Amino acid sequence: MASSVSGPIALPESRYDLSTYWGRVRHCVEIVDPTMLLTTQNDLTKAREIVSSYRHGILKETTPEFWHAKKQLDSTVHPDTGETVLLPFRMSCNVLSNLVVTAGMLTPNLGTAGTLFWQWANQSLNVAVNSANANKSHPMSTKQLITNYAVAVSASCGVAVGLNKLVPRLRNVSPNTRLILGRLVPFAAVVTAGIVNVFLMRGNEIRKGISVYDPNGDEVGKSKKAAVIAVGETALSRVINATPVMVIPPLILVRLQRTILKGKSFGVQTLASLAVIAATAFTALPFALALFPQRQGIHLAKLESSIQDKVDKNGKKIEMVYFNRGM
């Protein structure tokens, strides 16, 4: 993010009003813009120079060039480390990275082996995305990463296989209802494992606290209460993001396969599935990410007593602190 570029002058968080939901949606549309995947290292170097010139007072006002530079950094660079996030795990690549995996999970009549494979693939991707975009106050060890990965994969596979065996045994529902329930099994598995995944991958934040900063950007201390908010909101946004993507396409495709797609080849049906999933995902992602601000403010009085009496570099008592929620 552009906030990783240092300087005495504070950056505007966005060209949009982030105190409103619609402003955050418009901001998130920029962060998840897939054209940002074309950003090169040279582009990032130039973007950092432009943002740095603003932070040091050389650039006196925001310009279209400044906003484009900030957009490139916000969509490509981690706000805590200043390092470039690996391309497949950036928010701007989220829909594309998930497209094939989601299509695989929503394929009807997968069988146990197919279900296990696609749930494993989905949770592997989720672990990578959660790890790459987490708050970096406390980096996770390799051992913790492997352990949490194994638990998340086990949870998703267990739920998916268990529900796949349960749905056919439902005798008091119509065949059509049973068909729809079967198509929604991946949703239940993804939601369950998604929540587990976020809390496991970011458990260190809750146990040790995350960094909170004063309005000048100086670190005030570590807060476990802020960490609970950050991780909890991220888990909820994952569920809300998964809901339309995992629910709407199966319901639409059930209808299409009985009408327009009836008798069509496997290739045509696959392309139709990918199109419906992609359209739903591109639409839903900004709305889900925008539910909660990424950089949040909270009154210091609501956090631990050990940091409530902190003062800023000018000796003024700090009333408000800010933290990075992560994505």
C-alpha positions, -999 to +999 in steps of 0.1 A: +000+000+000+010+036-004+010+040+034+043+019+033+060+050+018+074+071+047+072+109+050+062+136+074+029+145+056+000+122+060-015+106+029-051+109+020-065+074+025-086+074-007-101+097-033-134+084-020-151+090+014-142+058+034-165+067+062-194+056+039-200+021+026-204+033-010-171+052-007-154+020+005-170+000-023-156+024-049-122+023-032-123-016-032-132-016-069-098+000-075-079-024-052-094-055-069-090-040-104-074-069-124-056-044-147-033-037-117-018-071-123+001-055-152+020-032-128+057-038-132+086-032-107+095-001-127+059+012-123+061+006-086+094+024-083+079+054-101+047+052-080+068+053-048+086+084-060+053+102-067+038+092-034+071+101-016+071+135-033+036+142-018+046+130+016+076+153+016+056+184+004+072+185-031+039+176-047+015+201-033-018+186-042-033+154-054-033+149-091-046+121-114-010+109-116-008+107-078-041+088-075-030+063-101+004+058-083-015+053-050-038+028-067-009+008-080+007+006-045-026-001-027-033-030-049+002-045-051+022-037-019+016-049+016+009-020+040+030-033+069+061-047+051+062-025+020+069-057+000+052-066-032+025-093-026+030-124-048+008-119-079-016-148-075-024-138-039-032-101-045-067-089-041-066-078-077-060-114-087-086-128-063-114-135-087-090-150-114-072-172-088-104-185-075-123-190-108-110-224-117-111-237-081-147-224-076-158-240-109-143-273-099-160-272-065-194-265-081-191-293-107-221-317-101-216-354-092-179-350-083-177-380-061-155-383-030-122-380-047-132-350-067-147-333-036-116-339-016-093-326-044-112-293-050-117-286-013-079-291-008-072-268-037-095-241-024-081-242+011-046-242-002-053-210-021-071-195+009-042-202+032-018-185+008-041-154+003-048-151+041-011-154+049+000-129+021-025-102+031-026-106+069-015-080+094+023-086+098+028-075+134+037-111+142+049-132+113+039-169+115+065-196+117+067-224+091+056-250+117+025-229+126+017-224+089+019-261+082-002-270+112-029-244+105-030-254+068-036-291+078-064-282+101-081-259+076-080-285+048-092-312+072-122-290+082-133-283+046-129-318+034-147-332+064-177-309+061-179-315+023-177-353+024-200-355+054-227-334+038-223-351+004-232-384+022-260-368+042-279-351+014-288-383-006-302-398+026-328-370+030-361-388+024-386-361+033-376-336+006-384-335-031-358-346-057-355-310-068-348-298-033-323-326-028-306-315-061-303-279-049-291-289-015-264-311-031-252-281-052-250-260-020-227-285-002-195-267-014-209-235+001-212-250+035-178-265+033-162-232+021-179-211+048-170-234+076-134-238+065-131-202+056-138-191+091-114-217+106-088-207+080-088-170+089-087-176+127-059-202+124-038-182+099-041-151+120-042-166+155-009-150+165-025-116+161-051-125+187-026-141+211+000-113+209-019-083+197-014-061+166+003-027+162-019+003+167-008+038+155-015+074+165-028+099+138+008+107+129+015+071+120+037+064+151+032+031+168+015+033+202+017-003+212+002-038+206-035-045+212-052-079+215-086-063+215-078-046+181-066-079+168-099-096+177-118-069+158-095-072+128-096-110+125-133-113+133-142-087+107-120-104+081-136-138+088-171-123+084-162-106+051-149-139+038-182-155+046-202-127+030-179-128-001-183-166-005-221-165-001-231-150-035-203-168-053-211-202-040-249-199-039-260-178-069-242-197-097-254-231-087-290-220-086-287-202-119-269-231-135-296-256-124-321-235-143-299-231-173-291-268-176-328-275-178-334-248-205-307-231-226-278-255-218-299-287-221-282-311-245-251-288-249-216-302-249-195-304-218-173-276-231-202-252-236-216-260-201-181-254-186-177-220-203-212-210-192-204-220-156-171-200-156-189-170-171-217-170-144-191-176-116-168-148-128-196-123-132-209-130-097-174-129-082-163-097-098-196-081-087-196-094-051-159-090-041-158-051-037-190-051-018-177-078+006-143-062+011-160-028+017-180-039+047-153-029+071-125-003+065-090-018+061-075+010+081-097+014+111-098+039+139-108+031+175-108+052+207-078+043+228-100+041+258-116+010+244-083-009+242-060-023+269-054-002+300-016-006+295-017+017+264-045+041+274-022+068+288+001+071+258+010+105+244+022+114+209+056+128+200+044+163+210+033+152+244-004+154+236-026+126+250-037+103+223-075+098+219-077+078+187-055+051+173-056+032+140-048-004+129-045-024+097-074-049+095-058-069+068-077-082+038 
